[in-house]
Amino acid sequence: MTQPLLIDHNDGVDTVTLNRPDALNALDPALIDALNVYFSGLYRNRDTRVVVLKGAGKNFCAGLDLKNAMARRAGQQEPPGVTESLDSQRRIADIVMAMRKCPQPIVALVQGAAAGGGFALALAADIRIATTSARMNCAFIKLGLGGCDIGSSYFLTRLVGVSIASELILTGRFIHADRALTVGLVSEVVAEDGLDAAAAPYVEAMMLASPVGLRLSKECLNMAVDAGSIEQVIAMEDRNQVLCSRSEEFSEGIRAFMEKRKPVYVKR
């Protein structure tokens, strides 16, 4: 049986591939479970320092697998109750919360469709790189649901501002690669076969950071987004810098800088 999620670990970097290309990598129960298990398992994982998230085939992720969901509902004698529905809803939302809580930076490589839940996965990443074919939308409102789902209202308002977030959420319209670059939703737009090459410099730069410094930086960025004051942010920054400066990694980083070489950080 084909694995719905492929994980390739190479020297500190996990390449995680949504592997349902025939279904546009749509989220079915098996893929949802696999994503939850993977991202929730990263919190105390010191071997993985950076995650690259991508989709197999020509699309990133078309969102929830509606055919699968409707078939399962048709097989039930009565509609699911509120408790069951909330549990199902939360299982998907748990993925993006685990993505934000995990200390590893996540680079999403977006090609083709990133709709609904697929868009939410891309939004939950730290860096997004898109191809010219990328088209992203909050599909929820087009399905008779509310437009805010799986963290979309949280991420979009912070990434592109309330006005553009409102447009995308209230209309469900697609945002294509060129406009996504203009509004800062993605860092770069590349040719269809250029995603891996485009991601490499980002990954390499993060891998040159000290492991503890990289993890604390993501944590601090998360805190800064929701901080109530600059004092709170600076308190977190001060704490992180003191912790980093007391580590052997800091000493190696200084030596490497002075000797004009790449640092070599020992696994601990």
N, C-alpha and C positions, 0 to 999 in steps of 0.2 A: 504494500500500500504506500502511495506517495506521501512523503512527509509534508505537512502543510507549512512548516517553517524550517528553513535550512539555516544552520549556524556554522560558520567557518571561522575558527580562531587562528590568527596568525600574528605571533609576536606582539601581543597586547591589544590587538584590534579584532573585534568581532564583526564580521559581515553577516548581517541577518537578512534573509531573503524571504519575503512572502511568496509562497510557492504554490499558488493556484492559478497559473496563467490562463488556463482555459475558461476560468470564471472571473477573469480580470482581477484576480487576487482578492475577491470579495470575502468578507468575514463570515465564515460559518462557525459552528460551535467548536470544531477541532482547532481551527486557526485562532479563535479567541482564547481558548484554553492555553494553547501553546505560547501565545504572546504574553499572557498573564504569568505563566510559569517562568518564562525567560526573563522578563523585566523585573519581576519581584525577586528573582534570584540574584540580581546584580548588586544588591545593596552592600553585601559583605564580600563581594568578589573582587579580589585584588589583582587577579591575573588579567582581567579585561579592563583596559584604560579608556578606550574609545569604541563607540558602536556606530557602524554604518548600516542604515536601514534602507532597504530597496525592495522593489517588486520584480518578480520574474516576468519575462515577456515584455510586452509593449506598454504596460500600465502599472502604476504604483499600487492603487487599491480603489476599487469601485464602491467601497462602503459595505454595508450589511448585505449578505447574500439573501435577497428577498425571495427568490425561488425556493431556497431551502427553508426559510422561515415560514413561508405560506404553506409549503407542503407539510411541515411539522404541525402547523396550526390546524390544517385540514384533517390530520390524523387524530386530533384530540376530540373527544366526545363533547366537551364544553370548553369555552374560552378560558384561558389561564386567569387566575385570580390576581388581585392587586399585589399580594406578597410575591407570587411567582414572577409576575411581570417586572416588579421592582428589582428582584434578584437578577433577572436576565439583563435588564437595563444596566445595573451596576457592574455586572461582569465586564461589560465593554468599557465603561467609564474607568474601571480599575486599571485598565491598560495604560491610559494616558497619565493617571496619577502615579503609577509605578515608574513611567518614563521620566516624570519630573523629579521623583524622589531618588531615583538611582543616581549615584555620584558620577557616573561616566557621561561625558558629553555625547550627544547623539547627532549624527549627520544624516538627514533624510535626502535620498536621491529620488526626485519626483519626475516621472515621465508619464505621458498619457493622462489617464483619468486618476484624480485623487478626489473622490466625491464622498460626501457624508462622513462616515467613520474613517475612510481613507484620508480625507482632508484633516480630520482631527488628529490622526497619527502624525501627519506631516507637521501640523501646528505644534504638537507636543515636543518635537525635536528641538535641538538647540540651534542648528544651522540647516538651512534648506537650499539645495541646488536643484535647478529644474532644467529640463530640456525644452526646446522650442515647441514641442507638442503638448506640454503640460497644461492641463485645464483643471481647475480646482473649484469646488463649490460646497456650500452648506445645503445639501440636497433635502434636508429634513422637512422644510416647510412645503416642498412640492409633493410630499407624501401624505398630507393631511395631518402632519405633526407640528409642534412648535419649531421654530427655526433654531433655537438654542439647544444644543445637545453635545454630549461627550466633551465638554470643556470649550466648545467653540466660542461661546460668548466671552469666556475668560481670556483665551489666547488672542483672539482677533482684536479685541479692544486694546490690548496692550501692544500688539505688533503693528497694527495699521491705524489705530485711532478709532474713536466711536463712530465717526461719520461713515467711513468705508466699511467698518464692521456692520453697521446697521444696514447698509445697502446690501451686503452679501447675505446677511442672515435673514432679512425681511423679504428678499426677492428670490433667493436661491440661485441667482444668476452666476455664471461661471466667471472666474477671473483667470485670464490666460497669462502665459509666461512673461510677455513683455510688460504688461501692467503690474504683475506681481513684483517684477524687478524694480519698477518705478516707485512703487509704494513701500518698498523695503520688506516685502513678505519673503522674498528669496534673495540669496546673496549673489547668485550668478545664474545666467542662462547660457546653456551650451548646446551643441549639436546632439542629435539622438544617440550617437555612439561615444559621446564624450563625458558621460557622467563619472565613470570610475577615475578617469584621468583628472577631471576637475576636482574631485574629492581628495585626491592624493596630497596636494599641498596643505590643505586644512588639517588632515589627519597627521601628516608629518610634523607640522608645527605644534600640534597638541601633544604629540608623543615626545617632543623635545622638552616639554614642561615637566617639572618634577611631579611624580604621581600624587603626592599629598597636595601640592599646590593646585593641580588641575581639579581634583575632587572638591577642595574647599572653594575654588573659584565658582564652580557650578552651584554649589550650595549658597554662596553669597549672592550670586545673581538672582537665584530664586527668592531669597529673602528680600533683596533690594526692590524687586518688582512690587511687593506688597507692603513694604515698610511704611510706617506712619510718619517718619521724619528722617532727615539726614543724619541726626545723631544716632539713630538706631543702625543705619547703614554703616557709619564710620565705626561704631562699636564692634560690629561684626568684622569689618575689614581689619581693624586693629588686632582683634583676637586671632584672626587667621594668619596675619603677618608674623605675629609673635610665635605661633605654633610652627609655622614654616621655618622661621629663622633659627629655631632650636633643633632642626632636623639635620641629619647627615646629608640629605638631598640638597639642602641650601649650600653647604660647604662644597659639594661637588659642582653645583651650578655656578658658584663664584669661580672655582678653579677652572672650569671649562670656559667661562667667559674670558678670563684673563689669558688663558692659553689658546684662545681662538679655535676651539674644537667643540664638537658635540658632546654634551654631558652623557655620562653613563651612570644610570641609576640602578642600584642593586635591589632586587626583589627582597621584601621583608615580610 
